[in-house]
Amino acid sequence: MRCFRTLSLMTLLATSTGAALATEPVAPVSFEDAGRLMELELRLAGGLTAQEVAVTQVFTRFRGVVVDEGARLAGGLPVRRALAVNDLGGGRVRVSLAPVPAGQALPDGVYAQFLEIEAQPRALTMEPFMVLHPIYLEVVGGVARRLDMPTYSARVEPTVRGLDKLGRAVQVQPGSRGAAALAPIGDALDVQVERGDAFAVPGDERNEN
Amino acid sequence: MNRKLILRAVAGAALLTAASALHAPRAEAATRKFCYELLFKDDRNDCPVAGDGGVRRACQQKNMNFIDAPDGTYTNPVGQVFEVWDKDAGGVDEYIGTWHIGNTGTRCVTFEWENAAYSKGEANPDPYIVWRPRVKKGGVSAYVQLENADGADSGGVSWRDFALTNCAAGAACSVPNYWLISTDSSTLRGGRPQILDSAEHMLSVFGSIMDAGEIRALWPASGSSTQSRTHFQIEGDAGAGGPGDENRAFMSQSCAHELGHVLQAQLFEQDDLVNNCGLNGGGHSITGQEYQSCATTEGFADYVAAASMWNPDVNTSSPARFGFNYETAAPQSNVCASNAGIEGQVARALWDLDDANNEAAAGAAVSPAGVGSADAYNATSVNVAARWDAVPDGTGDEQDRENDNHGVNMYDYADGPASDFANSATARQTIFAHNCLTSQDQN
């Protein structure tokens, strides 16, 4: 069971007087992501209200394949979809993530989606800002379940054994390549010799830079 | 010359010739030039992009339209480290060398071949790249290494399957397309180059005053925080079922903020920072009320993050986080004294001390006629940060471990010994009057 990040162990440790962990400011929008399958609650702080928040669901991986940015449809479903924000009061809102009507299932496969939470504070002291929250799903036999980031990562980007420069076994992942349909003008001719020298003896890092 | 002397002279000349031949480069010796362009998928959203005022090096650098890979926004991994290897299909690959990427665009490395042990008699190498999750800025001795929860270095990315073949001397051997470290920014792997790129921004601005050596960064972790002067962590879903469900790899300022804490700890020569962020329970926010020690420590880290992404010397810079703009002149609270414990207001004070844009006072900072409260001082980013280096060790007033709720605060920053700002009326006006920090505790 997950809980609010504001109640995290690190944050609680940071409240003690004296030597303390230096932490990060909490965001005015935080997530109560208890792993519910098709819904998410947001907690709003700093005076933000439900009317000042817009949530867009964006598929970034559909049936195991990364979706092009700017694509309009994936598998017949809209890639970008504005979600209704349900005000629960007390600075809490809920959004429904279900991309297909009740009774229908997504095709089997691994899915990722970003929730883009755009805040438009009315307070004169604040400006618009955005927070991104990824959500991962796996559908097997028509049954969907949420994945956490490590599980999702292992599904879509498996690791293989490689060697480090000392010959020790390490994990690596195969890189991919891309041919540009239209090379960005200017960069193609921007060839410069790299800083630094190679070092010939494996393990000798003195010359690394 | 007698016969014995002639023989000696001939023998000596022969020895010299033989010795010269041993030391001269072999006729076929030559370097190889290997050119490539790496990219990573970049969805960070709290840093400036190309065209934004004051952008240093843009996030989401390029909109790529690929034929055979996902389209979207990608960035060159400047400063990130890679190795070049020689592929031997039937044996063990040879390691050639390690470099860090010097700038954007297509880049090249040159390395010795015929005279190098790693050539092992092969006529030409079959080079490929292994990217490692480490970042280093040229001329800076500090570097950031990502690690997993078990403390091991995070995994790399290898293009062994796409190794070039027979890279001959005399012409550049070029990768014919882009090699992509990531195409999905939301995976463990996708977070790594985003975090490291954010670290590179910070090292570019403040690295010159950081300790030499390794800074280790754990990703993903439960909450972003700093553990010591050489260790911090970035929040992400670690899959443990606990807290930490927010992916801060997407926030460039998260990594730069934590490196701001690392920098302050290094300048204090301490492994922790004495402050109290417990005024209103757990956590702190940019606009919330905190003890001044918390507001100052966290506000400094907020400032470091902002100055890492936006150039304070450019008047059009408009740095912000979570909707709080550090260039806004009017203090957050319309009651001047109530700004003393707001970390965003400390960040604004340090930004104003640094920036070229000297704006007039506004809101609660407008002073009675005749009393100056405009932003009036322009330091360098390094000078603003390096001030902590002169704060002496100890637990008393104006010392680095002052152990009450309101110290270390901005008076300790500005007034202590060897301060550039203690005797400057314009510096003090910029920090205190312009940002309504005058009511901070002077002890």
HADDOCK unambig.tbl for C-alpha pairs under 7 A between the chains (distance, minus, plus):
assign (segid A and resid 1 and name CA) (segid B and resid 241 and name CA) 5.59 0.50 0.50
assign (segid A and resid 1 and name CA) (segid B and resid 242 and name CA) 6.28 0.50 0.50
assign (segid A and resid 2 and name CA) (segid B and resid 241 and name CA) 5.62 0.50 0.50
assign (segid A and resid 2 and name CA) (segid B and resid 242 and name CA) 4.75 0.50 0.50
assign (segid A and resid 2 and name CA) (segid B and resid 243 and name CA) 5.27 0.50 0.50
assign (segid A and resid 3 and name CA) (segid B and resid 242 and name CA) 6.82 0.50 0.50
assign (segid A and resid 3 and name CA) (segid B and resid 243 and name CA) 5.47 0.50 0.50
assign (segid A and resid 4 and name CA) (segid B and resid 243 and name CA) 6.46 0.50 0.50
assign (segid A and resid 5 and name CA) (segid B and resid 243 and name CA) 5.45 0.50 0.50
assign (segid A and resid 5 and name CA) (segid B and resid 244 and name CA) 5.81 0.50 0.50
assign (segid A and resid 6 and name CA) (segid B and resid 282 and name CA) 6.68 0.50 0.50
assign (segid A and resid 6 and name CA) (segid B and resid 283 and name CA) 6.00 0.50 0.50
assign (segid A and resid 7 and name CA) (segid B and resid 282 and name CA) 6.97 0.50 0.50
assign (segid A and resid 8 and name CA) (segid B and resid 223 and name CA) 6.99 0.50 0.50
assign (segid A and resid 8 and name CA) (segid B and resid 243 and name CA) 5.70 0.50 0.50
assign (segid A and resid 10 and name CA) (segid B and resid 223 and name CA) 6.16 0.50 0.50
assign (segid A and resid 11 and name CA) (segid B and resid 282 and name CA) 5.68 0.50 0.50
assign (segid A and resid 11 and name CA) (segid B and resid 283 and name CA) 5.36 0.50 0.50
assign (segid A and resid 12 and name CA) (segid B and resid 282 and name CA) 5.45 0.50 0.50
assign (segid A and resid 14 and name CA) (segid B and resid 277 and name CA) 6.51 0.50 0.50
assign (segid A and resid 15 and name CA) (segid B and resid 276 and name CA) 6.06 0.50 0.50
assign (segid A and resid 15 and name CA) (segid B and resid 277 and name CA) 5.20 0.50 0.50
assign (segid A and resid 15 and name CA) (segid B and resid 278 and name CA) 4.36 0.50 0.50
assign (segid A and resid 15 and name CA) (segid B and resid 281 and name CA) 6.93 0.50 0.50
assign (segid A and resid 15 and name CA) (segid B and resid 282 and name CA) 5.59 0.50 0.50
assign (segid A and resid 16 and name CA) (segid B and resid 276 and name CA) 6.35 0.50 0.50
assign (segid A and resid 16 and name CA) (segid B and resid 278 and name CA) 6.75 0.50 0.50
assign (segid A and resid 17 and name CA) (segid B and resid 275 and name CA) 6.53 0.50 0.50
assign (segid A and resid 17 and name CA) (segid B and resid 276 and name CA) 4.96 0.50 0.50
assign (segid A and resid 18 and name CA) (segid B and resid 274 and name CA) 4.96 0.50 0.50
assign (segid A and resid 18 and name CA) (segid B and resid 275 and name CA) 5.71 0.50 0.50
assign (segid A and resid 18 and name CA) (segid B and resid 276 and name CA) 6.50 0.50 0.50
assign (segid A and resid 18 and name CA) (segid B and resid 403 and name CA) 6.12 0.50 0.50
assign (segid A and resid 19 and name CA) (segid B and resid 272 and name CA) 5.90 0.50 0.50
assign (segid A and resid 19 and name CA) (segid B and resid 273 and name CA) 5.73 0.50 0.50
assign (segid A and resid 19 and name CA) (segid B and resid 274 and name CA) 4.37 0.50 0.50
assign (segid A and resid 19 and name CA) (segid B and resid 275 and name CA) 6.51 0.50 0.50
assign (segid A and resid 20 and name CA) (segid B and resid 272 and name CA) 6.36 0.50 0.50
assign (segid A and resid 20 and name CA) (segid B and resid 273 and name CA) 6.10 0.50 0.50
assign (segid A and resid 20 and name CA) (segid B and resid 274 and name CA) 6.00 0.50 0.50
assign (segid A and resid 20 and name CA) (segid B and resid 275 and name CA) 6.38 0.50 0.50
assign (segid A and resid 21 and name CA) (segid B and resid 225 and name CA) 6.38 0.50 0.50
assign (segid A and resid 21 and name CA) (segid B and resid 226 and name CA) 5.93 0.50 0.50
assign (segid A and resid 21 and name CA) (segid B and resid 227 and name CA) 6.09 0.50 0.50
assign (segid A and resid 21 and name CA) (segid B and resid 272 and name CA) 6.76 0.50 0.50
assign (segid A and resid 22 and name CA) (segid B and resid 225 and name CA) 5.50 0.50 0.50
assign (segid A and resid 22 and name CA) (segid B and resid 226 and name CA) 5.34 0.50 0.50
assign (segid A and resid 22 and name CA) (segid B and resid 261 and name CA) 6.61 0.50 0.50
assign (segid A and resid 22 and name CA) (segid B and resid 273 and name CA) 6.88 0.50 0.50
assign (segid A and resid 23 and name CA) (segid B and resid 224 and name CA) 5.92 0.50 0.50
assign (segid A and resid 23 and name CA) (segid B and resid 225 and name CA) 4.17 0.50 0.50
assign (segid A and resid 23 and name CA) (segid B and resid 226 and name CA) 6.48 0.50 0.50
assign (segid A and resid 24 and name CA) (segid B and resid 224 and name CA) 5.86 0.50 0.50
assign (segid A and resid 24 and name CA) (segid B and resid 225 and name CA) 6.33 0.50 0.50
assign (segid A and resid 25 and name CA) (segid B and resid 284 and name CA) 5.24 0.50 0.50
assign (segid A and resid 25 and name CA) (segid B and resid 285 and name CA) 4.40 0.50 0.50
assign (segid A and resid 25 and name CA) (segid B and resid 286 and name CA) 5.95 0.50 0.50
assign (segid A and resid 26 and name CA) (segid B and resid 283 and name CA) 6.70 0.50 0.50
assign (segid A and resid 26 and name CA) (segid B and resid 284 and name CA) 6.15 0.50 0.50
assign (segid A and resid 26 and name CA) (segid B and resid 285 and name CA) 5.14 0.50 0.50
assign (segid A and resid 27 and name CA) (segid B and resid 322 and name CA) 6.43 0.50 0.50
assign (segid A and resid 28 and name CA) (segid B and resid 322 and name CA) 6.89 0.50 0.50
assign (segid A and resid 66 and name CA) (segid B and resid 70 and name CA) 6.21 0.50 0.50
assign (segid A and resid 67 and name CA) (segid B and resid 70 and name CA) 6.43 0.50 0.50
assign (segid A and resid 68 and name CA) (segid B and resid 70 and name CA) 4.96 0.50 0.50
assign (segid A and resid 68 and name CA) (segid B and resid 71 and name CA) 4.69 0.50 0.50
assign (segid A and resid 68 and name CA) (segid B and resid 72 and name CA) 6.42 0.50 0.50
assign (segid A and resid 69 and name CA) (segid B and resid 71 and name CA) 5.57 0.50 0.50
assign (segid A and resid 69 and name CA) (segid B and resid 72 and name CA) 4.92 0.50 0.50
assign (segid A and resid 125 and name CA) (segid B and resid 332 and name CA) 6.49 0.50 0.50
assign (segid A and resid 126 and name CA) (segid B and resid 323 and name CA) 5.07 0.50 0.50
assign (segid A and resid 126 and name CA) (segid B and resid 324 and name CA) 5.37 0.50 0.50
assign (segid A and resid 127 and name CA) (segid B and resid 323 and name CA) 4.31 0.50 0.50
assign (segid A and resid 127 and name CA) (segid B and resid 324 and name CA) 6.35 0.50 0.50
assign (segid A and resid 128 and name CA) (segid B and resid 323 and name CA) 5.43 0.50 0.50
assign (segid A and resid 129 and name CA) (segid B and resid 322 and name CA) 5.72 0.50 0.50
assign (segid A and resid 129 and name CA) (segid B and resid 323 and name CA) 5.13 0.50 0.50
assign (segid A and resid 133 and name CA) (segid B and resid 246 and name CA) 6.74 0.50 0.50
assign (segid A and resid 133 and name CA) (segid B and resid 247 and name CA) 6.75 0.50 0.50
assign (segid A and resid 134 and name CA) (segid B and resid 186 and name CA) 6.62 0.50 0.50
assign (segid A and resid 148 and name CA) (segid B and resid 237 and name CA) 6.70 0.50 0.50
assign (segid A and resid 148 and name CA) (segid B and resid 239 and name CA) 5.25 0.50 0.50
assign (segid A and resid 149 and name CA) (segid B and resid 187 and name CA) 6.32 0.50 0.50
assign (segid A and resid 149 and name CA) (segid B and resid 188 and name CA) 6.91 0.50 0.50
assign (segid A and resid 149 and name CA) (segid B and resid 237 and name CA) 5.69 0.50 0.50
assign (segid A and resid 149 and name CA) (segid B and resid 238 and name CA) 6.75 0.50 0.50
assign (segid A and resid 149 and name CA) (segid B and resid 239 and name CA) 6.24 0.50 0.50
assign (segid A and resid 150 and name CA) (segid B and resid 188 and name CA) 6.56 0.50 0.50
assign (segid A and resid 150 and name CA) (segid B and resid 238 and name CA) 6.46 0.50 0.50
assign (segid A and resid 150 and name CA) (segid B and resid 239 and name CA) 5.86 0.50 0.50
assign (segid A and resid 153 and name CA) (segid B and resid 187 and name CA) 5.02 0.50 0.50
assign (segid A and resid 153 and name CA) (segid B and resid 188 and name CA) 6.01 0.50 0.50
assign (segid A and resid 165 and name CA) (segid B and resid 95 and name CA) 5.84 0.50 0.50
assign (segid A and resid 171 and name CA) (segid B and resid 155 and name CA) 5.26 0.50 0.50
assign (segid A and resid 171 and name CA) (segid B and resid 156 and name CA) 6.95 0.50 0.50
assign (segid A and resid 172 and name CA) (segid B and resid 155 and name CA) 5.15 0.50 0.50
assign (segid A and resid 172 and name CA) (segid B and resid 156 and name CA) 4.70 0.50 0.50
assign (segid A and resid 172 and name CA) (segid B and resid 157 and name CA) 5.23 0.50 0.50
assign (segid A and resid 172 and name CA) (segid B and resid 158 and name CA) 6.39 0.50 0.50
assign (segid A and resid 173 and name CA) (segid B and resid 156 and name CA) 6.30 0.50 0.50
assign (segid A and resid 173 and name CA) (segid B and resid 157 and name CA) 4.69 0.50 0.50
assign (segid A and resid 173 and name CA) (segid B and resid 158 and name CA) 6.09 0.50 0.50
assign (segid A and resid 174 and name CA) (segid B and resid 157 and name CA) 5.65 0.50 0.50
assign (segid A and resid 174 and name CA) (segid B and resid 158 and name CA) 5.07 0.50 0.50
assign (segid A and resid 174 and name CA) (segid B and resid 159 and name CA) 6.08 0.50 0.50
assign (segid A and resid 175 and name CA) (segid B and resid 157 and name CA) 5.44 0.50 0.50
assign (segid A and resid 175 and name CA) (segid B and resid 158 and name CA) 5.27 0.50 0.50
assign (segid A and resid 175 and name CA) (segid B and resid 159 and name CA) 5.04 0.50 0.50
assign (segid A and resid 175 and name CA) (segid B and resid 179 and name CA) 6.93 0.50 0.50
assign (segid A and resid 175 and name CA) (segid B and resid 180 and name CA) 6.14 0.50 0.50
assign (segid A and resid 175 and name CA) (segid B and resid 181 and name CA) 5.82 0.50 0.50
assign (segid A and resid 176 and name CA) (segid B and resid 179 and name CA) 6.03 0.50 0.50
assign (segid A and resid 176 and name CA) (segid B and resid 180 and name CA) 5.27 0.50 0.50
assign (segid A and resid 177 and name CA) (segid B and resid 177 and name CA) 6.70 0.50 0.50
assign (segid A and resid 177 and name CA) (segid B and resid 178 and name CA) 5.47 0.50 0.50
assign (segid A and resid 177 and name CA) (segid B and resid 179 and name CA) 4.39 0.50 0.50
assign (segid A and resid 177 and name CA) (segid B and resid 180 and name CA) 5.27 0.50 0.50
assign (segid A and resid 178 and name CA) (segid B and resid 66 and name CA) 5.92 0.50 0.50
assign (segid A and resid 178 and name CA) (segid B and resid 67 and name CA) 6.95 0.50 0.50
assign (segid A and resid 178 and name CA) (segid B and resid 68 and name CA) 5.62 0.50 0.50
assign (segid A and resid 178 and name CA) (segid B and resid 69 and name CA) 5.14 0.50 0.50
assign (segid A and resid 178 and name CA) (segid B and resid 177 and name CA) 5.96 0.50 0.50
assign (segid A and resid 178 and name CA) (segid B and resid 178 and name CA) 5.15 0.50 0.50
assign (segid A and resid 178 and name CA) (segid B and resid 179 and name CA) 6.44 0.50 0.50
assign (segid A and resid 178 and name CA) (segid B and resid 180 and name CA) 6.88 0.50 0.50
assign (segid A and resid 179 and name CA) (segid B and resid 66 and name CA) 5.50 0.50 0.50
assign (segid A and resid 179 and name CA) (segid B and resid 67 and name CA) 5.69 0.50 0.50
assign (segid A and resid 179 and name CA) (segid B and resid 68 and name CA) 6.25 0.50 0.50
assign (segid A and resid 179 and name CA) (segid B and resid 177 and name CA) 5.02 0.50 0.50
assign (segid A and resid 179 and name CA) (segid B and resid 178 and name CA) 6.21 0.50 0.50
assign (segid A and resid 180 and name CA) (segid B and resid 64 and name CA) 6.79 0.50 0.50
assign (segid A and resid 180 and name CA) (segid B and resid 65 and name CA) 5.69 0.50 0.50
assign (segid A and resid 180 and name CA) (segid B and resid 66 and name CA) 4.23 0.50 0.50
assign (segid A and resid 180 and name CA) (segid B and resid 67 and name CA) 5.85 0.50 0.50
assign (segid A and resid 181 and name CA) (segid B and resid 65 and name CA) 5.67 0.50 0.50
assign (segid A and resid 181 and name CA) (segid B and resid 66 and name CA) 5.25 0.50 0.50
assign (segid A and resid 181 and name CA) (segid B and resid 67 and name CA) 5.40 0.50 0.50
assign (segid A and resid 182 and name CA) (segid B and resid 65 and name CA) 6.64 0.50 0.50
assign (segid A and resid 187 and name CA) (segid B and resid 105 and name CA) 5.20 0.50 0.50
assign (segid A and resid 187 and name CA) (segid B and resid 106 and name CA) 6.70 0.50 0.50
assign (segid A and resid 188 and name CA) (segid B and resid 106 and name CA) 6.59 0.50 0.50
assign (segid A and resid 190 and name CA) (segid B and resid 105 and name CA) 5.90 0.50 0.50
assign (segid A and resid 190 and name CA) (segid B and resid 106 and name CA) 5.87 0.50 0.50
assign (segid A and resid 191 and name CA) (segid B and resid 106 and name CA) 5.21 0.50 0.50
assign (segid A and resid 191 and name CA) (segid B and resid 107 and name CA) 5.50 0.50 0.50
assign (segid A and resid 191 and name CA) (segid B and resid 108 and name CA) 6.91 0.50 0.50
assign (segid A and resid 192 and name CA) (segid B and resid 107 and name CA) 5.35 0.50 0.50
assign (segid A and resid 192 and name CA) (segid B and resid 108 and name CA) 6.10 0.50 0.50
assign (segid A and resid 193 and name CA) (segid B and resid 107 and name CA) 6.20 0.50 0.50
assign (segid A and resid 193 and name CA) (segid B and resid 108 and name CA) 4.84 0.50 0.50
assign (segid A and resid 193 and name CA) (segid B and resid 109 and name CA) 5.89 0.50 0.50
assign (segid A and resid 194 and name CA) (segid B and resid 101 and name CA) 6.75 0.50 0.50
assign (segid A and resid 194 and name CA) (segid B and resid 102 and name CA) 5.95 0.50 0.50
assign (segid A and resid 194 and name CA) (segid B and resid 107 and name CA) 6.19 0.50 0.50
assign (segid A and resid 194 and name CA) (segid B and resid 108 and name CA) 5.38 0.50 0.50
assign (segid A and resid 194 and name CA) (segid B and resid 109 and name CA) 5.15 0.50 0.50
assign (segid A and resid 195 and name CA) (segid B and resid 102 and name CA) 6.02 0.50 0.50
assign (segid A and resid 196 and name CA) (segid B and resid 99 and name CA) 6.10 0.50 0.50
assign (segid A and resid 198 and name CA) (segid B and resid 96 and name CA) 6.71 0.50 0.50
assign (segid A and resid 198 and name CA) (segid B and resid 97 and name CA) 4.32 0.50 0.50
assign (segid A and resid 198 and name CA) (segid B and resid 98 and name CA) 5.91 0.50 0.50
assign (segid A and resid 198 and name CA) (segid B and resid 111 and name CA) 5.98 0.50 0.50
assign (segid A and resid 199 and name CA) (segid B and resid 97 and name CA) 5.19 0.50 0.50
assign (segid A and resid 200 and name CA) (segid B and resid 96 and name CA) 6.25 0.50 0.50
assign (segid A and resid 200 and name CA) (segid B and resid 97 and name CA) 6.56 0.50 0.50
assign (segid A and resid 200 and name CA) (segid B and resid 116 and name CA) 6.49 0.50 0.50
assign (segid A and resid 200 and name CA) (segid B and resid 117 and name CA) 6.86 0.50 0.50
assign (segid A and resid 200 and name CA) (segid B and resid 118 and name CA) 6.99 0.50 0.50
assign (segid A and resid 202 and name CA) (segid B and resid 95 and name CA) 6.66 0.50 0.50
assign (segid A and resid 208 and name CA) (segid B and resid 98 and name CA) 5.96 0.50 0.50
assign (segid A and resid 208 and name CA) (segid B and resid 99 and name CA) 6.25 0.50 0.50
assign (segid A and resid 209 and name CA) (segid B and resid 99 and name CA) 6.00 0.50 0.50
assign (segid A and resid 209 and name CA) (segid B and resid 100 and name CA) 6.13 0.50 0.50
assign (segid A and resid 209 and name CA) (segid B and resid 138 and name CA) 6.89 0.50 0.50
